Amino acid sequence: MSITNDSVRTSADQDADRQLKAKHRALWASGDYPAVAAEIIPALGPELVRACGIGPGHHVLDVAAGSGNAAIPAAALGATVTASDLTPELFDAGRVIATRRGVTLDWVEADAEKLPFEDNSFDVVMSCVGAMFAPHHQATADELVRVVRPGGTIGMINWTPDGFIGDLFATMKPYAPPPPAGASAPPLWGSEDHVQKLFGDNVLGLTTRRQHVPMDHCATPLEFREYWKRNYGPTIAAYKFNQDRPERVAELDRDFLEMLTRWNEATTPGETAYRSEYLLVTATKR
């Protein structure tokens, strides 16, 4: 039996995609993202839940849920919640938090670009600074639309390109591994025009609002740099990529500290104050 060139390409593409997703899973499993979610951005999950109007009886899917920063507050309001993520290593911390809060939810390993759920399955599909990191934006947007019912709500919180986290990624970019072919930069999800193009005519009443979350966890920019290096997967990956070139590590340390010093709004010694901009997105499926 002969194999066509199309079949070969398809098989090669599938293998490349599996390798890419394995790298993404390893990236987010490194460090301690549950600590980042709990210590740096705990307010974001409840804010997204409020924006989506989640309440008792709603069937909710949280895409790229991590340790449940949004999924757990949704369950606490009486919704039936499925928390999905490509990195199930994050679920253990989420289960502990959910038990402490006295709520139950389903934890499902899932790729945001190919969700294992039927069409029109949920009343609300949301993602809190999660789905934006899937490399293929259009595929991700199409999946968010597919699994929510007509008239249901899509809600997202995404870091903006020109905000604090956007600048963090811009600072790391010269030192990070090259992105895979066809991948889009995650902070583009924080651009109103980009989101509008992704969802297009599949949704009604698309609204976007720029807001800020405060970050004041560390006493100095230097301490905050070390926090990111220790806990945040993309930062860990950038340093690991340069681990055999100490001069590049030193340059990244320098640029990272300069960026954090520049963004620090605190005027009192021994304190830091950062405001990180995000785009709050809500829409209704046609």
PLY file of the C-alpha trace (Angstrom):
ply
format ascii 1.0
element vertex 286
property float x
property float y
property float z
element edge 285
property int vertex1
property int vertex2
end_header
0.00 0.00 0.00
1.45 3.36 -0.96
1.35 6.43 1.24
0.50 9.74 -0.38
2.52 12.87 0.21
-0.54 14.41 1.90
-0.64 11.50 4.34
3.04 11.87 5.10
2.64 15.58 5.71
-0.37 15.00 7.91
1.49 12.42 9.98
4.50 14.73 10.27
2.28 17.63 11.28
0.59 15.52 13.94
3.94 14.40 15.32
5.21 17.98 15.40
2.05 19.07 17.19
2.45 16.35 19.81
6.04 17.41 20.42
4.99 21.06 20.69
2.25 20.28 23.18
4.63 18.14 25.23
7.00 21.11 25.46
4.16 23.40 26.51
3.06 20.94 29.16
6.60 20.69 30.52
6.98 24.47 30.50
3.89 25.08 32.64
4.67 22.13 34.91
8.04 23.69 35.75
8.30 26.12 38.63
5.18 26.75 40.70
2.38 28.34 38.67
-0.21 27.63 41.41
1.85 29.92 43.67
1.82 32.66 41.03
-1.95 32.33 40.66
-2.52 32.41 44.42
0.05 35.05 45.40
0.24 37.40 42.41
-3.11 37.32 40.59
-5.76 35.87 42.96
-8.26 38.60 42.05
-8.42 37.72 38.36
-10.45 34.52 38.65
-13.32 36.01 40.65
-13.32 39.07 38.37
-13.80 36.87 35.29
-16.53 34.86 37.02
-18.39 38.08 37.81
-18.02 39.35 34.26
-19.47 36.09 32.89
-22.48 36.29 35.20
-21.94 32.75 36.50
-24.42 31.43 39.04
-26.17 28.31 40.33
-27.06 25.75 37.68
-24.71 27.00 35.00
-22.55 24.45 33.21
-19.12 26.05 32.96
-15.88 25.11 31.21
-12.64 26.76 32.27
-10.08 26.36 29.47
-6.40 26.30 30.48
-7.64 26.46 34.05
-4.31 25.79 35.74
-4.97 25.28 39.43
-8.49 26.67 39.20
-8.09 30.41 39.74
-11.45 30.98 38.00
-12.94 27.48 38.07
-13.05 27.22 41.86
-14.81 30.58 42.42
-17.34 29.55 39.75
-18.01 26.26 41.56
-18.35 28.14 44.85
-21.29 30.02 43.32
-23.12 26.76 42.61
-22.11 26.21 38.99
-21.25 22.79 37.60
-17.64 23.30 36.54
-15.14 21.46 34.39
-11.56 22.67 34.73
-9.46 21.68 31.72
-5.75 22.13 31.09
-2.96 20.73 28.94
-0.86 20.43 32.12
-2.61 18.13 34.60
0.33 18.49 36.98
-1.37 21.72 38.06
-4.53 19.92 39.15
-3.14 18.59 42.44
-2.82 22.09 43.86
-6.27 22.92 42.51
-7.84 19.92 44.19
-6.35 20.96 47.53
-7.74 24.49 47.15
-11.16 23.17 46.07
-11.34 20.86 49.07
-10.42 23.71 51.36
-13.19 25.81 49.79
-15.67 22.93 50.11
-16.44 22.69 46.39
-16.24 19.92 43.81
-15.47 20.14 40.10
-14.19 17.94 37.30
-10.52 18.16 36.29
-9.89 17.12 32.68
-6.62 17.05 30.73
-7.35 18.89 27.48
-5.69 20.84 24.68
-7.30 24.25 24.15
-6.85 23.81 20.40
-8.71 20.47 20.36
-11.11 20.28 23.29
-12.54 16.82 24.08
-16.10 18.09 24.51
-19.20 17.96 22.33
-20.50 20.97 20.43
-22.77 23.32 22.42
-21.97 21.61 25.75
-21.63 24.55 28.14
-23.50 27.68 29.20
-20.23 29.51 29.84
-16.73 28.93 28.48
-14.02 31.04 30.07
-10.26 31.34 30.34
-8.20 33.40 32.78
-4.76 34.22 31.28
-4.65 30.62 30.07
-5.93 29.91 26.57
-3.97 32.93 25.33
-0.81 30.81 25.61
-1.97 28.14 23.16
0.20 28.72 20.09
-2.49 28.76 17.39
-4.92 31.53 18.21
-7.58 30.91 15.57
-7.85 27.22 16.44
-8.26 28.16 20.10
-10.92 30.78 19.41
-12.84 28.35 17.20
-12.82 25.74 19.98
-14.08 28.21 22.58
-16.98 29.02 20.29
-17.69 25.43 19.34
-18.20 24.04 22.83
-20.43 26.83 24.19
-24.15 26.67 23.42
-25.84 29.28 21.21
-26.68 32.21 23.45
-24.00 31.14 25.90
-21.17 33.31 27.19
-17.50 33.33 26.29
-15.28 35.18 28.77
-11.53 35.74 28.85
-8.90 37.69 30.71
-5.76 38.20 28.61
-2.57 40.13 29.26
-2.14 43.09 26.91
0.90 43.57 24.64
1.77 46.96 26.12
1.10 46.13 29.79
3.46 44.83 32.44
3.27 41.16 31.46
3.46 42.09 27.78
6.69 43.95 28.51
7.95 41.00 30.56
7.55 38.77 27.51
9.12 41.41 25.25
12.11 41.58 27.61
12.54 37.80 27.56
11.97 37.38 23.82
15.59 37.91 22.68
16.69 35.25 25.17
13.86 32.74 24.73
13.74 29.69 22.45
12.40 30.56 18.99
8.62 30.12 18.72
7.30 27.20 16.67
6.30 27.81 13.06
2.84 29.31 12.78
2.61 30.29 16.45
1.30 33.71 17.46
2.57 35.77 20.38
0.40 35.23 23.48
-0.10 38.93 24.36
-1.85 39.50 21.02
-4.92 38.10 22.78
-4.87 41.37 24.73
-5.41 43.40 21.55
-9.02 44.39 20.90
-8.62 44.16 17.11
-7.01 40.73 17.32
-9.80 39.34 19.50
-12.44 40.78 17.19
-10.83 39.12 14.17
-10.52 35.78 15.96
-14.16 35.55 17.00
-15.56 37.41 13.98
-19.20 36.74 13.16
-19.39 33.74 15.47
-20.31 35.96 18.42
-22.60 38.84 19.29
-22.08 41.72 21.68
-18.32 41.36 21.98
-17.13 43.71 24.70
-13.58 44.47 25.77
-12.39 46.48 28.74
-8.85 47.23 29.84
-8.30 46.84 33.56
-5.36 46.45 35.95
-4.43 43.99 38.65
-1.99 45.12 41.36
1.13 43.11 42.09
2.96 43.97 45.31
4.18 40.60 46.54
7.91 41.33 46.81
9.95 43.94 48.66
12.32 44.88 45.81
12.54 44.52 42.03
15.48 42.16 42.56
13.38 39.93 44.81
10.57 40.03 42.25
12.97 38.99 39.48
14.04 35.97 41.50
10.38 35.15 42.17
9.67 34.96 38.43
12.83 32.92 37.82
11.80 30.43 40.49
8.08 30.07 39.78
7.01 31.10 36.26
7.39 28.55 33.47
8.16 30.93 30.57
10.83 32.70 32.63
12.34 29.39 33.70
12.43 28.31 30.03
14.26 31.49 28.97
16.94 31.00 31.59
17.25 27.29 30.85
17.73 28.07 27.14
20.80 30.14 28.06
22.16 28.06 30.91
25.33 27.13 28.99
26.06 30.78 28.14
26.69 32.64 31.40
27.18 35.93 29.61
23.65 35.69 28.16
22.22 34.80 31.57
23.91 37.90 32.99
22.45 40.04 30.19
18.98 38.63 30.80
19.35 39.28 34.53
20.34 42.86 33.75
17.50 43.52 31.29
14.92 41.82 33.49
15.92 43.86 36.55
15.89 47.09 34.52
12.38 46.30 33.30
11.12 45.54 36.81
12.74 48.67 38.21
11.17 50.80 35.50
7.65 49.43 36.14
7.84 49.72 39.94
5.52 52.52 41.09
6.29 52.24 44.81
7.99 55.23 46.46
8.56 53.66 49.88
11.80 51.67 50.36
11.19 47.97 50.93
8.02 47.94 48.86
7.09 47.33 45.22
3.93 48.23 43.38
3.15 47.03 39.88
-0.05 47.47 37.89
-0.49 44.82 35.23
-2.94 45.62 32.46
-5.27 42.97 31.08
-8.13 42.83 28.60
-11.45 41.56 29.93
-13.40 40.00 27.06
-17.01 38.82 27.03
-19.19 37.76 24.12
-22.33 35.78 23.31
-22.31 32.91 20.85
-24.70 33.34 17.93
0 1
1 2
2 3
3 4
4 5
5 6
6 7
7 8
8 9
9 10
10 11
11 12
12 13
13 14
14 15
15 16
16 17
17 18
18 19
19 20
20 21
21 22
22 23
23 24
24 25
25 26
26 27
27 28
28 29
29 30
30 31
31 32
32 33
33 34
34 35
35 36
36 37
37 38
38 39
39 40
40 41
41 42
42 43
43 44
44 45
45 46
46 47
47 48
48 49
49 50
50 51
51 52
52 53
53 54
54 55
55 56
56 57
57 58
58 59
59 60
60 61
61 62
62 63
63 64
64 65
65 66
66 67
67 68
68 69
69 70
70 71
71 72
72 73
73 74
74 75
75 76
76 77
77 78
78 79
79 80
80 81
81 82
82 83
83 84
84 85
85 86
86 87
87 88
88 89
89 90
90 91
91 92
92 93
93 94
94 95
95 96
96 97
97 98
98 99
99 100
100 101
101 102
102 103
103 104
104 105
105 106
106 107
107 108
108 109
109 110
110 111
111 112
112 113
113 114
114 115
115 116
116 117
117 118
118 119
119 120
120 121
121 122
122 123
123 124
124 125
125 126
126 127
127 128
128 129
129 130
130 131
131 132
132 133
133 134
134 135
135 136
136 137
137 138
138 139
139 140
140 141
141 142
142 143
143 144
144 145
145 146
146 147
147 148
148 149
149 150
150 151
151 152
152 153
153 154
154 155
155 156
156 157
157 158
158 159
159 160
160 161
161 162
162 163
163 164
164 165
165 166
166 167
167 168
168 169
169 170
170 171
171 172
172 173
173 174
174 175
175 176
176 177
177 178
178 179
179 180
180 181
181 182
182 183
183 184
184 185
185 186
186 187
187 188
188 189
189 190
190 191
191 192
192 193
193 194
194 195
195 196
196 197
197 198
198 199
199 200
200 201
201 202
202 203
203 204
204 205
205 206
206 207
207 208
208 209
209 210
210 211
211 212
212 213
213 214
214 215
215 216
216 217
217 218
218 219
219 220
220 221
221 222
222 223
223 224
224 225
225 226
226 227
227 228
228 229
229 230
230 231
231 232
232 233
233 234
234 235
235 236
236 237
237 238
238 239
239 240
240 241
241 242
242 243
243 244
244 245
245 246
246 247
247 248
248 249
249 250
250 251
251 252
252 253
253 254
254 255
255 256
256 257
257 258
258 259
259 260
260 261
261 262
262 263
263 264
264 265
265 266
266 267
267 268
268 269
269 270
270 271
271 272
272 273
273 274
274 275
275 276
276 277
277 278
278 279
279 280
280 281
281 282
282 283
283 284
284 285
